[in-house]
Amino acid sequence: MDTNDFNKLISLLSKLENATNYAYETDDCFKRYHSQSVNALRDIPVHLKRIEQGLKTAKVVPT
């Protein structure tokens, strides 16, 4: 795994977040039952960057 893989993950998460934001705004049922998951999804990119940095520090991911 390298930086490109992390960038692809973040890009996919962005697409997923856009879709869930749209559903959240347009569908009350989705909003009612999935709001915690939508909130958790927003935090994932920050955690991925931290994990990537940690793996670089551990020399598991090339810099």
N, CA, C and O of each residue as an XYZ file, in Angstrom:
252
protein
N       0.854     -1.169      0.000
C       0.000      0.000      0.000
C       0.901      1.233      0.000
O       1.917      1.282      0.693
N       0.504      2.224     -0.792
C       1.286      3.453     -0.847
C       0.361      4.668     -0.791
O      -0.851      4.536     -0.617
N       0.948      5.840     -0.941
C       0.185      7.089     -0.849
C      -0.917      7.156     -1.889
O      -1.995      7.683     -1.617
N      -0.660      6.627     -3.080
C      -1.693      6.624     -4.124
C      -2.916      5.835     -3.682
O      -4.046      6.242     -3.951
N      -2.704      4.723     -3.012
C      -3.820      3.919     -2.513
C      -4.637      4.699     -1.484
O      -5.867      4.645     -1.499
N      -3.969      5.412     -0.604
C      -4.680      6.226      0.379
C      -5.469      7.344     -0.314
O      -6.591      7.655      0.086
N      -4.884      7.938     -1.340
C      -5.593      8.986     -2.083
C      -6.831      8.430     -2.778
O      -7.871      9.087     -2.821
N      -6.718      7.219     -3.322
C      -7.878      6.572     -3.945
C      -8.973      6.299     -2.915
O     -10.156      6.503     -3.189
N      -8.572      5.837     -1.730
C      -9.546      5.603     -0.664
C     -10.270      6.881     -0.285
O     -11.490      6.884     -0.126
N      -9.528      7.957     -0.143
C     -10.134      9.230      0.230
C     -11.059      9.725     -0.881
O     -12.106     10.309     -0.600
N     -10.682      9.496     -2.132
C     -11.536      9.877     -3.254
C     -12.842      9.083     -3.241
O     -13.917      9.646     -3.447
N     -12.747      7.791     -3.001
C     -13.952      6.962     -2.917
C     -14.830      7.382     -1.742
O     -16.054      7.428     -1.864
N     -14.212      7.683     -0.617
C     -14.971      8.153      0.537
C     -15.675      9.472      0.238
O     -16.787      9.704      0.711
N     -15.041     10.324     -0.535
C     -15.650     11.588     -0.916
C     -16.905     11.353     -1.752
O     -17.927     12.009     -1.549
N     -16.824     10.421     -2.684
C     -17.996     10.088     -3.502
C     -19.109      9.508     -2.637
O     -20.281      9.844     -2.812
N     -18.740      8.644     -1.712
C     -19.727      8.058     -0.811
C     -20.353      9.133      0.071
O     -21.562      9.127      0.302
N     -19.540     10.042      0.556
C     -20.050     11.123      1.395
C     -21.011     12.021      0.612
O     -22.034     12.449      1.147
N     -20.687     12.305     -0.644
C     -21.589     13.111     -1.470
C     -22.938     12.426     -1.646
O     -23.984     13.068     -1.554
N     -22.911     11.125     -1.899
C     -24.157     10.378     -2.068
C     -24.964     10.349     -0.776
O     -26.181     10.532     -0.794
N     -24.284     10.118      0.343
C     -25.011     10.057      1.609
C     -25.534     11.435      2.009
O     -26.618     11.538      2.584
N     -24.782     12.493      1.712
C     -25.274     13.846      2.001
C     -26.531     14.146      1.199
O     -27.476     14.744      1.715
N     -26.541     13.733     -0.055
C     -27.727     13.934     -0.884
C     -28.921     13.165     -0.306
O     -30.018     13.709     -0.182
N     -28.698     11.909      0.040
C     -29.773     11.107      0.620
C     -30.236     11.698      1.943
O     -31.431     11.712      2.237
N     -29.306     12.177      2.730
C     -29.619     12.766      4.038
C     -30.511     14.001      3.882
O     -31.422     14.225      4.678
N     -30.238     14.789      2.855
C     -30.997     16.020      2.639
C     -32.344     15.783      1.979
O     -33.261     16.584      2.156
N     -32.486     14.706      1.224
C     -33.707     14.507      0.435
C     -34.633     13.424      0.978
O     -35.803     13.374      0.598
N     -34.140     12.566      1.851
C     -34.945     11.441      2.319
C     -35.007     11.440      3.845
O     -34.012     11.163      4.514
N     -36.169     11.746      4.380
C     -36.321     11.807      5.839
C     -36.072     10.462      6.501
O     -35.533     10.411      7.607
N     -36.452      9.378      5.848
C     -36.227      8.045      6.418
C     -34.723      7.764      6.532
O     -34.250      7.271      7.556
N     -33.989      8.083      5.476
C     -32.535      7.908      5.520
C     -31.943      8.755      6.631
O     -31.091      8.299      7.394
N     -32.404      9.990      6.710
C     -31.912     10.921      7.726
C     -32.172     10.385      9.130
O     -31.314     10.484     10.007
N     -33.345      9.824      9.338
C     -33.723      9.329     10.656
C     -32.893      8.114     11.080
O     -32.483      8.016     12.237
N     -32.650      7.199     10.155
C     -32.024      5.932     10.520
C     -30.512      5.858     10.289
O     -29.861      4.936     10.781
N     -29.958      6.795      9.561
C     -28.533      6.688      9.200
C     -27.703      7.898      9.597
O     -26.567      8.033      9.140
N     -28.229      8.773     10.424
C     -27.498      9.994     10.754
C     -26.187      9.709     11.480
O     -25.198     10.401     11.236
N     -26.149      8.716     12.359
C     -24.894      8.393     13.060
C     -23.838      7.886     12.088
O     -22.661      8.226     12.213
N     -24.251      7.080     11.126
C     -23.300      6.570     10.135
C     -22.781      7.687      9.242
O     -21.603      7.703      8.886
N     -23.648      8.614      8.881
C     -23.228      9.761      8.061
C     -22.206     10.589      8.829
O     -21.205     11.018      8.256
N     -22.442     10.815     10.098
C     -21.492     11.575     10.916
C     -20.158     10.840     11.036
O     -19.098     11.463     10.963
N     -20.205      9.534     11.216
C     -18.967      8.745     11.309
C     -18.194      8.797      9.993
O     -16.965      8.857      9.995
N     -18.902      8.775      8.888
C     -18.273      8.813      7.568
C     -17.461     10.089      7.374
O     -16.415     10.071      6.725
N     -17.936     11.177      7.926
C     -17.228     12.451      7.788
C     -15.876     12.449      8.491
O     -14.978     13.197      8.105
N     -15.721     11.621      9.513
C     -14.468     11.575     10.271
C     -13.420     10.648      9.657
O     -12.239     10.753      9.988
N     -13.824      9.761      8.786
C     -12.907      8.739      8.268
C     -11.688      9.320      7.545
O     -10.583      8.836      7.789
N     -11.818     10.327      6.669
C     -10.618     10.837      5.988
C      -9.530     11.317      6.945
O      -8.344     11.116      6.682
N      -9.916     11.942      8.044
C      -8.933     12.410      9.029
C      -8.193     11.212      9.620
O      -6.971     11.243      9.765
N      -8.925     10.168      9.958
C      -8.308      8.980     10.534
C      -7.410      8.269      9.523
O      -6.350      7.756      9.884
N      -7.830      8.239      8.267
C      -6.987      7.624      7.239
C      -5.662      8.356      7.095
O      -4.617      7.719      6.958
N      -5.688      9.670      7.124
C      -4.441     10.445      7.033
C      -3.536     10.151      8.228
O      -2.320     10.043      8.073
N      -4.118     10.022      9.408
C      -3.323      9.699     10.599
C      -2.711      8.303     10.486
O      -1.546      8.094     10.826
N      -3.505      7.360     10.007
C      -2.997      5.990      9.829
C      -1.885      5.979      8.787
O      -0.855      5.332      8.980
N      -2.090      6.692      7.686
C      -1.064      6.767      6.648
C       0.234      7.319      7.223
O       1.308      6.770      6.974
N       0.142      8.402      7.990
C       1.334      8.994      8.586
C       2.009      8.013      9.542
O       3.234      7.903      9.562
N       1.214      7.311     10.327
C       1.774      6.313     11.246
C       2.473      5.186     10.508
O       3.530      4.723     10.936
N       1.891      4.742      9.405
C       2.519      3.680      8.614
C       3.797      4.169      7.946
O       4.748      3.403      7.787
N       3.823      5.428      7.557
C       5.054      5.994      7.001
C       6.135      6.048      8.078
O       7.293      5.715      7.827
N       5.744      6.469      9.274
C       6.704      6.538     10.377
C       7.243      5.162     10.716
O       8.422      5.015     11.035
N       6.381      4.148     10.647
C       6.796      2.768     10.929
C       7.513      2.133      9.733
O       7.945      0.981      9.791
N       7.631      2.909      8.647
C       8.301      2.464      7.420
C       7.626      1.255      6.802
O       8.277      0.383      6.228
N       6.301      1.219      6.932
C       5.497      0.170      6.286
C       5.027      0.662      4.935
O       4.894     -0.121      3.994
N       4.774      1.970      4.835
C       4.364      2.603      3.588
C       5.515      3.473      3.110
O       6.068      4.257      3.882
N       5.881      3.335      1.827
C       6.977      4.161      1.321
C       6.599      5.640      1.310
O       5.442      5.998      1.092
N       7.591      6.486      1.548
C       7.357      7.943      1.566
C       7.575      8.554      0.214
O       7.421      9.764      0.052
